[in-house]
């Protein structure tokens, strides 16, 4: 008699994935189990940190203009990553 192996899949919470990605880019993808997206997100974090270093070498007027753009961009990226991680979990749970 052949033995059947039952594979138990762990159900992830989409809200946890969303909040993790909202707080730290890539952390939600790590929770979901998407290593390529995690690496991409880490690359964006490194790029953002380098841009902040360059940002502080500018004069005050330029900092004011670029600071607003960087803040808005960071918020947009955070919300987009949160939504994407949420959708990843929802799609994964439908496939199971």
N, CA, C and O atoms as a MOPAC input file, in Angstrom:
PM7 MOZYME 1SCF
protein

 N      0.84500 1    -1.17200 1     0.00000 1
 C      0.00000 1     0.00000 1     0.00000 1
 C      0.89300 1     1.23900 1     0.00000 1
 O      1.78200 1     1.38600 1     0.83900 1
 N      0.64400 1     2.09500 1    -0.92900 1
 C      1.45200 1     3.31000 1    -1.04600 1
 C      1.01900 1     4.31800 1     0.01600 1
 O     -0.16900 1     4.52200 1     0.26500 1
 N      1.99800 1     4.92500 1     0.61600 1
 C      1.66600 1     5.93300 1     1.62800 1
 C      1.50500 1     7.28900 1     0.95500 1
 O      2.28300 1     7.66500 1     0.07800 1
 N      0.51000 1     7.98900 1     1.37100 1
 C      0.29000 1     9.33000 1     0.83100 1
 C      0.83700 1    10.34300 1     1.81300 1
 O      0.61100 1    10.25900 1     3.02100 1
 N      1.53600 1    11.26800 1     1.28300 1
 C      2.13600 1    12.31000 1     2.10800 1
 C      1.26200 1    13.55200 1     2.03900 1
 O      1.05000 1    14.11600 1     0.96600 1
 N      0.76700 1    13.96400 1     3.17000 1
 C     -0.06500 1    15.16100 1     3.21700 1
 C      0.83700 1    16.33900 1     3.53300 1
 O      1.55000 1    16.36000 1     4.53600 1
 N      0.78100 1    17.30800 1     2.65100 1
 C      1.60400 1    18.49200 1     2.84900 1
 C      0.77100 1    19.57700 1     3.50900 1
 O     -0.25800 1    20.00200 1     2.98500 1
 N      1.23300 1    20.00900 1     4.65400 1
 C      0.52000 1    21.05300 1     5.38700 1
 C      1.11900 1    22.40000 1     5.01800 1
 O      2.30700 1    22.64500 1     5.22700 1
 N      0.28400 1    23.26500 1     4.46800 1
 C      0.76500 1    24.59700 1     4.11300 1
 C      0.35300 1    25.57800 1     5.19700 1
 O     -0.77400 1    25.55600 1     5.69100 1
 N      1.27800 1    26.41700 1     5.54300 1
 C      1.01300 1    27.42200 1     6.57300 1
 C      0.30700 1    28.61400 1     5.94300 1
 O      0.80000 1    29.19800 1     4.97700 1
 N     -0.82600 1    28.96400 1     6.48200 1
 C     -1.57700 1    30.09700 1     5.97000 1
 C     -1.01400 1    31.37800 1     6.57900 1
 O     -0.91400 1    31.51700 1     7.79800 1
 N     -0.65700 1    32.28500 1     5.72300 1
 C     -0.11600 1    33.57500 1     6.16100 1
 C     -1.24300 1    34.58400 1     6.28300 1
 O     -2.24900 1    34.50200 1     5.57800 1
 N     -1.06600 1    35.51700 1     7.16600 1
 C     -2.03800 1    36.57800 1     7.35900 1
 C     -1.67600 1    37.74600 1     6.44000 1
 O     -0.58300 1    38.30000 1     6.56100 1
 N     -2.58100 1    38.13600 1     5.51200 1
 C     -2.25700 1    39.21600 1     4.57700 1
 C     -2.01700 1    40.55900 1     5.27000 1
 O     -1.22700 1    41.37500 1     4.79400 1
 N     -2.70000 1    40.78500 1     6.39100 1
 C     -2.52000 1    42.05700 1     7.09700 1
 C     -1.13800 1    42.14500 1     7.73600 1
 O     -0.54100 1    43.22200 1     7.77300 1
 N     -0.62900 1    41.03400 1     8.23400 1
 C      0.72600 1    41.03500 1     8.80100 1
 C      1.73300 1    41.34300 1     7.70300 1
 O      2.64800 1    42.14200 1     7.90200 1
 N      1.56800 1    40.70600 1     6.53700 1
 C      2.47000 1    40.96200 1     5.41000 1
 C      2.42900 1    42.42600 1     5.00300 1
 O      3.46800 1    43.02800 1     4.73100 1
 N      1.23300 1    42.99900 1     4.96000 1
 C      1.08300 1    44.39900 1     4.55900 1
 C      1.75100 1    45.33200 1     5.56900 1
 O      2.49200 1    46.23700 1     5.18600 1
 N      1.49000 1    45.11400 1     6.84600 1
 C      2.06200 1    45.99500 1     7.87800 1
 C      3.58500 1    45.86400 1     7.91200 1
 O      4.28700 1    46.86300 1     8.06500 1
 N      4.09700 1    44.65000 1     7.77100 1
 C      5.55300 1    44.47100 1     7.76400 1
 C      6.19600 1    45.22100 1     6.60300 1
 O      7.22700 1    45.87200 1     6.77300 1
 N      5.58100 1    45.12700 1     5.41500 1
 C      6.13500 1    45.84900 1     4.26300 1
 C      5.95300 1    47.35000 1     4.38200 1
 O      6.74400 1    48.11700 1     3.83400 1
 N      4.92600 1    47.77100 1     5.08900 1
 C      4.71600 1    49.19300 1     5.29800 1
 C      5.78600 1    49.75800 1     6.22700 1
 O      6.26400 1    50.87500 1     6.02900 1
 N      6.15200 1    48.99200 1     7.22600 1
 C      7.14300 1    49.45300 1     8.20800 1
 C      8.57400 1    49.37000 1     7.67700 1
 O      9.34800 1    50.31800 1     7.80800 1
 N      8.91200 1    48.24400 1     7.08500 1
 C     10.27100 1    48.04300 1     6.55400 1
 C     10.14200 1    47.38600 1     5.18600 1
 O      9.64800 1    46.26400 1     5.07400 1
 N     10.58200 1    48.08000 1     4.15800 1
 C     10.47700 1    47.55700 1     2.79900 1
 C     11.13300 1    46.18800 1     2.70800 1
 O     12.30000 1    46.02900 1     3.06700 1
 N     10.39000 1    45.20500 1     2.23100 1
 C     10.91900 1    43.86400 1     2.02400 1
 C     10.60100 1    42.88600 1     3.14200 1
 O     10.63000 1    41.67500 1     2.92400 1
 N     10.30100 1    43.37800 1     4.31800 1
 C     10.03800 1    42.49300 1     5.45000 1
 C      8.75500 1    41.67600 1     5.23300 1
 O      8.68800 1    40.50800 1     5.61400 1
 N      7.76300 1    42.28400 1     4.63300 1
 C      6.52800 1    41.56500 1     4.31200 1
 C      6.75900 1    40.47700 1     3.28200 1
 O      6.16500 1    39.40200 1     3.36400 1
 N      7.62800 1    40.75400 1     2.30200 1
 C      7.95900 1    39.74400 1     1.29900 1
 C      8.72100 1    38.58500 1     1.92800 1
 O      8.53800 1    37.43200 1     1.53600 1
 N      9.56100 1    38.88200 1     2.88500 1
 C     10.28300 1    37.83600 1     3.60600 1
 C      9.28500 1    36.95200 1     4.35500 1
 O      9.41500 1    35.72800 1     4.35300 1
 N      8.30700 1    37.56100 1     4.98500 1
 C      7.25000 1    36.83500 1     5.69600 1
 C      6.45200 1    35.94600 1     4.74100 1
 O      6.11300 1    34.81100 1     5.07700 1
 N      6.15500 1    36.46900 1     3.55100 1
 C      5.36800 1    35.72400 1     2.57300 1
 C      6.19000 1    34.61100 1     1.92900 1
 O      5.63600 1    33.60500 1     1.48600 1
 N      7.49600 1    34.78700 1     1.87800 1
 C      8.36400 1    33.78400 1     1.25400 1
 C      8.69800 1    34.11300 1    -0.19000 1
 O      8.77300 1    33.22200 1    -1.03500 1
 N      8.89700 1    35.38900 1    -0.47000 1
 C      9.25400 1    35.85100 1    -1.81600 1
 C     10.67700 1    36.42000 1    -1.78300 1
 O     10.85200 1    37.63000 1    -1.63700 1
 N     11.68800 1    35.56700 1    -1.91600 1
 C     13.07300 1    36.03400 1    -1.75700 1
 C     13.52600 1    37.04300 1    -2.81600 1
 O     14.29200 1    37.95400 1    -2.50400 1
 N     13.06900 1    36.89800 1    -4.04900 1
 C     13.48300 1    37.84200 1    -5.09500 1
 C     12.93500 1    39.23500 1    -4.82500 1
 O     13.63100 1    40.23300 1    -5.01200 1
 N     11.69500 1    39.29500 1    -4.39000 1
 C     11.11000 1    40.59700 1    -4.05900 1
 C     11.75400 1    41.18900 1    -2.81400 1
 O     11.89800 1    42.40600 1    -2.69800 1
 N     12.13800 1    40.32200 1    -1.88800 1
 C     12.83900 1    40.80400 1    -0.70000 1
 C     14.16000 1    41.44800 1    -1.09800 1
 O     14.49000 1    42.53400 1    -0.62300 1
 N     14.91600 1    40.78400 1    -1.96800 1
 C     16.20000 1    41.33200 1    -2.42000 1
 C     16.01200 1    42.63700 1    -3.18000 1
 O     16.78800 1    43.57600 1    -3.00700 1
 N     14.98600 1    42.69800 1    -4.01900 1
 C     14.69100 1    43.94000 1    -4.74200 1
 C     14.40000 1    45.07100 1    -3.76400 1
 O     14.88400 1    46.19100 1    -3.93000 1
 N     13.60800 1    44.76700 1    -2.74800 1
 C     13.26000 1    45.77200 1    -1.74200 1
 C     14.48100 1    46.23400 1    -0.96400 1
 O     14.62500 1    47.42300 1    -0.67900 1
 N     15.35400 1    45.30900 1    -0.62300 1
 C     16.58600 1    45.66500 1     0.08900 1
 C     17.44500 1    46.57000 1    -0.79800 1
 O     18.07600 1    47.50800 1    -0.31300 1
 N     17.46300 1    46.28000 1    -2.09600 1
 C     18.18900 1    47.14500 1    -3.02800 1
 C     17.62300 1    48.55600 1    -3.03900 1
 O     18.37500 1    49.52800 1    -3.11200 1
 N     16.30400 1    48.67300 1    -2.96800 1
 C     15.68500 1    50.00100 1    -2.90400 1
 C     16.00700 1    50.70800 1    -1.59100 1
 O     16.20100 1    51.92300 1    -1.56900 1
 N     16.06200 1    49.95900 1    -0.51300 1
 C     16.42000 1    50.55500 1     0.78000 1
 C     17.83700 1    51.11000 1     0.72500 1
 O     18.09100 1    52.22200 1     1.18800 1
 N     18.75000 1    50.34300 1     0.16500 1
 C     20.14400 1    50.80400 1     0.04900 1
 C     20.22200 1    52.03500 1    -0.84100 1
 O     20.93300 1    52.98700 1    -0.51900 1
 N     19.49800 1    52.02800 1    -1.95500 1
 C     19.46800 1    53.19000 1    -2.84900 1
 C     18.90200 1    54.41500 1    -2.13900 1
 O     19.42000 1    55.52200 1    -2.28700 1
 N     17.83000 1    54.20800 1    -1.36400 1
 C     17.22700 1    55.32700 1    -0.62400 1
 C     18.20500 1    55.88500 1     0.40200 1
 O     18.31400 1    57.10200 1     0.55800 1
 N     18.90900 1    55.01400 1     1.09600 1
 C     19.88600 1    55.47700 1     2.08400 1
 C     21.01500 1    56.26600 1     1.43100 1
 O     21.45300 1    57.28800 1     1.96000 1
 N     21.47800 1    55.79600 1     0.29500 1
 C     22.52900 1    56.52600 1    -0.42400 1
 C     22.02300 1    57.88200 1    -0.91600 1
 O     22.76500 1    58.86400 1    -0.90900 1
 N     20.76100 1    57.93400 1    -1.34300 1
 C     20.22200 1    59.21700 1    -1.80000 1
 C     20.06900 1    60.19000 1    -0.63600 1
 O     20.23000 1    61.39700 1    -0.81600 1
 N     19.76000 1    59.68100 1     0.55400 1
 C     19.67500 1    60.55200 1     1.73100 1
 C     21.04000 1    61.12500 1     2.08900 1
 O     21.13500 1    62.28000 1     2.50400 1
 N     22.09000 1    60.33800 1     1.93500 1
 C     23.44700 1    60.83300 1     2.20500 1
 C     23.79300 1    61.95200 1     1.22500 1
 O     24.32500 1    62.98800 1     1.62400 1
 N     23.49100 1    61.74300 1    -0.05400 1
 C     23.75000 1    62.76800 1    -1.05900 1
 C     22.87000 1    63.99500 1    -0.82800 1
 O     23.29300 1    65.12700 1    -1.06500 1
 N     21.66500 1    63.76300 1    -0.37200 1
 C     20.70000 1    64.82100 1    -0.11100 1
 C     21.23400 1    65.82700 1     0.90800 1
 O     21.05000 1    67.03300 1     0.73900 1
 N     21.88100 1    65.35300 1     1.94400 1
 C     22.36500 1    66.23900 1     2.99500 1
 C     23.60800 1    67.03400 1     2.60500 1
 O     24.05000 1    67.90400 1     3.35600 1
 N     24.17000 1    66.74300 1     1.44400 1
 C     25.30000 1    67.54400 1     0.96400 1
 C     24.83400 1    68.75500 1     0.14900 1
 O     25.66200 1    69.55600 1    -0.28400 1
 N     23.53300 1    68.89800 1    -0.06400 1
 C     22.98100 1    69.99500 1    -0.84600 1
 C     22.71800 1    71.21700 1     0.03300 1
 O     22.71600 1    71.13200 1     1.26100 1
 N     22.49700 1    72.34800 1    -0.62300 1
 C     22.14000 1    73.56800 1     0.10400 1
 C     20.70600 1    73.46300 1     0.61600 1
 O     19.95600 1    72.58200 1     0.19700 1
 N     20.33200 1    74.35700 1     1.51500 1
 C     19.03700 1    74.29000 1     2.19800 1
 C     17.84800 1    74.38300 1     1.24200 1
 O     16.86000 1    73.67200 1     1.42400 1
 N     17.92600 1    75.24700 1     0.22800 1
 C     16.80900 1    75.40200 1    -0.70700 1
 C     16.57700 1    74.11300 1    -1.50600 1
 O     15.43500 1    73.69900 1    -1.70600 1
 N     17.64600 1    73.49600 1    -1.95000 1
 C     17.53100 1    72.23300 1    -2.69200 1
 C     17.02300 1    71.11700 1    -1.79000 1
 O     16.25200 1    70.26000 1    -2.22100 1
 N     17.46400 1    71.13500 1    -0.53200 1
 C     16.99700 1    70.11800 1     0.41700 1
 C     15.49100 1    70.21500 1     0.61200 1
 O     14.80600 1    69.19700 1     0.71400 1
 N     14.98400 1    71.42500 1     0.66300 1
 C     13.54800 1    71.62000 1     0.87500 1
 C     12.75100 1    71.03600 1    -0.28600 1
 O     11.74400 1    70.36200 1    -0.07100 1
 N     13.19600 1    71.28900 1    -1.51100 1
 C     12.48700 1    70.78000 1    -2.69200 1
 C     12.57900 1    69.26300 1    -2.78500 1
 O     11.56900 1    68.58100 1    -2.96400 1
 N     13.78500 1    68.74400 1    -2.66400 1
 C     13.98000 1    67.31000 1    -2.81300 1
 C     13.45700 1    66.52500 1    -1.61500 1
 O     13.02200 1    65.38300 1    -1.76700 1
 N     13.49200 1    67.11300 1    -0.44300 1
 C     13.00800 1    66.43200 1     0.74900 1
 C     11.54300 1    66.07000 1     0.64500 1
 O     11.13100 1    64.98200 1     1.04600 1
 N     10.75800 1    66.98700 1     0.10600 1
 C      9.33000 1    66.72800 1    -0.07700 1
 C      9.12100 1    65.60000 1    -1.08500 1
 O      8.29000 1    64.71800 1    -0.86700 1
 N      9.86300 1    65.62400 1    -2.17400 1
 C      9.74200 1    64.57700 1    -3.19500 1
 C     10.15600 1    63.21800 1    -2.63300 1
 O      9.50600 1    62.21100 1    -2.91200 1
 N     11.23000 1    63.18200 1    -1.84400 1
 C     11.67300 1    61.92200 1    -1.25400 1
 C     10.66300 1    61.38900 1    -0.24300 1
 O     10.43200 1    60.18200 1    -0.16800 1
 N     10.07600 1    62.26900 1     0.51700 1
 C      9.07500 1    61.84700 1     1.49300 1
 C      7.85300 1    61.25600 1     0.79000 1
 O      7.36800 1    60.19000 1     1.16600 1
 N      7.36600 1    61.94800 1    -0.22100 1
 C      6.21000 1    61.45800 1    -0.96600 1
 C      6.54500 1    60.13200 1    -1.65900 1
 O      5.74000 1    59.20000 1    -1.64800 1
 N      7.71700 1    60.05500 1    -2.25200 1
 C      8.14700 1    58.81500 1    -2.90800 1
 C      8.25100 1    57.65200 1    -1.94100 1
 O      7.85400 1    56.53300 1    -2.26800 1
 N      8.77600 1    57.90500 1    -0.76200 1
 C      8.88800 1    56.85200 1     0.25000 1
 C      7.52300 1    56.35400 1     0.69600 1
 O      7.32600 1    55.15400 1     0.88900 1
 N      6.58600 1    57.27200 1     0.85900 1
 C      5.23000 1    56.88700 1     1.26200 1
 C      4.56400 1    56.06200 1     0.16000 1
 O      3.92600 1    55.04600 1     0.43800 1
 N      4.71500 1    56.50000 1    -1.08300 1
 C      4.11600 1    55.77200 1    -2.21000 1
 C      4.70200 1    54.36100 1    -2.30500 1
 O      3.96200 1    53.39400 1    -2.48900 1
 N      6.01600 1    54.24000 1    -2.18100 1
 C      6.65200 1    52.92100 1    -2.25000 1
 C      6.19700 1    52.03800 1    -1.09200 1
 O      5.90200 1    50.86100 1    -1.29400 1
 N      6.13600 1    52.58700 1     0.11100 1
 C      5.70400 1    51.81200 1     1.27600 1
 C      4.28900 1    51.28300 1     1.10800 1
 O      4.02200 1    50.11200 1     1.37600 1
 N      3.38700 1    52.14000 1     0.66800 1
 C      1.99200 1    51.72600 1     0.48800 1
 C      1.88300 1    50.70200 1    -0.64300 1
 O      1.13000 1    49.73500 1    -0.53100 1
 N      2.61900 1    50.90600 1    -1.71400 1
 C      2.59700 1    49.96300 1    -2.83400 1
 C      3.11100 1    48.59800 1    -2.41200 1
 O      2.50900 1    47.57800 1    -2.74600 1
 N      4.22800 1    48.56900 1    -1.67600 1
 C      4.76600 1    47.29700 1    -1.19500 1
 C      3.79300 1    46.62500 1    -0.23300 1
 O      3.63000 1    45.40600 1    -0.27700 1
 N      3.14800 1    47.39300 1     0.62800 1
 C      2.18100 1    46.82700 1     1.57600 1
 C      1.02100 1    46.18600 1     0.81700 1
 O      0.62300 1    45.06100 1     1.11800 1
 N      0.48600 1    46.90000 1    -0.15800 1
 C     -0.62400 1    46.37800 1    -0.96100 1
 C     -0.20000 1    45.11500 1    -1.71000 1
 O     -0.95500 1    44.14500 1    -1.77000 1
 N      1.01400 1    45.12500 1    -2.28400 1
 C      1.49500 1    43.98900 1    -3.05300 1
 C      1.67400 1    42.75000 1    -2.16900 1
 O      1.29800 1    41.64800 1    -2.56800 1
 N      2.23500 1    42.92100 1    -0.99600 1
 C      2.41000 1    41.79200 1    -0.08400 1
 C      1.05300 1    41.25100 1     0.35100 1
 O      0.87100 1    40.03800 1     0.45100 1
 N      0.10400 1    42.14100 1     0.60900 1
 C     -1.25800 1    41.73500 1     0.96400 1
 C     -1.85700 1    40.89000 1    -0.16200 1
 O     -2.42000 1    39.82500 1     0.09000 1
 N     -1.73400 1    41.36800 1    -1.40300 1
 C     -2.26400 1    40.64000 1    -2.55700 1
 C     -1.56700 1    39.30100 1    -2.75300 1
 O     -2.21200 1    38.32100 1    -3.12700 1
 N     -0.24900 1    39.24100 1    -2.50400 1
 C      0.49500 1    37.98400 1    -2.61800 1
 C     -0.09300 1    36.92100 1    -1.70000 1
 O     -0.29800 1    35.78000 1    -2.11400 1
 N     -0.36000 1    37.29200 1    -0.47200 1
 C     -0.91600 1    36.33100 1     0.48200 1
 C     -2.31700 1    35.90700 1     0.04700 1
 O     -2.65600 1    34.72600 1     0.11200 1
 N     -3.12800 1    36.86300 1    -0.39400 1
 C     -4.49200 1    36.54300 1    -0.83500 1
 C     -4.46500 1    35.57200 1    -2.02400 1
 O     -5.23500 1    34.61200 1    -2.05700 1
 N     -3.58200 1    35.81900 1    -2.99400 1
 C     -3.48600 1    34.94600 1    -4.17300 1
 C     -2.95700 1    33.57000 1    -3.79300 1
 O     -3.41900 1    32.56000 1    -4.32400 1
 N     -2.00100 1    33.52300 1    -2.88800 1
 C     -1.42600 1    32.25700 1    -2.44600 1
 C     -2.47400 1    31.42800 1    -1.70700 1
 O     -2.55700 1    30.21300 1    -1.89000 1
 N     -3.26700 1    32.08900 1    -0.87800 1
 C     -4.28700 1    31.35700 1    -0.12300 1
 C     -5.40300 1    30.85600 1    -1.02300 1
 O     -6.02600 1    29.84300 1    -0.70500 1
 N     -5.67900 1    31.52700 1    -2.13700 1
 C     -6.68400 1    31.06700 1    -3.09500 1
 C     -6.18600 1    29.82600 1    -3.84100 1
 O     -6.96200 1    28.92100 1    -4.14900 1
 N     -4.86500 1    29.79800 1    -4.12800 1
 C     -4.28800 1    28.69000 1    -4.87400 1
 C     -4.26000 1    27.41500 1    -4.04800 1
 O     -4.28700 1    26.31600 1    -4.60300 1
 N     -4.20400 1    27.55100 1    -2.71800 1
 C     -4.18200 1    26.35100 1    -1.85300 1
 C     -5.53700 1    25.78600 1    -1.82000 1
 O     -5.76700 1    24.77400 1    -1.15800 1

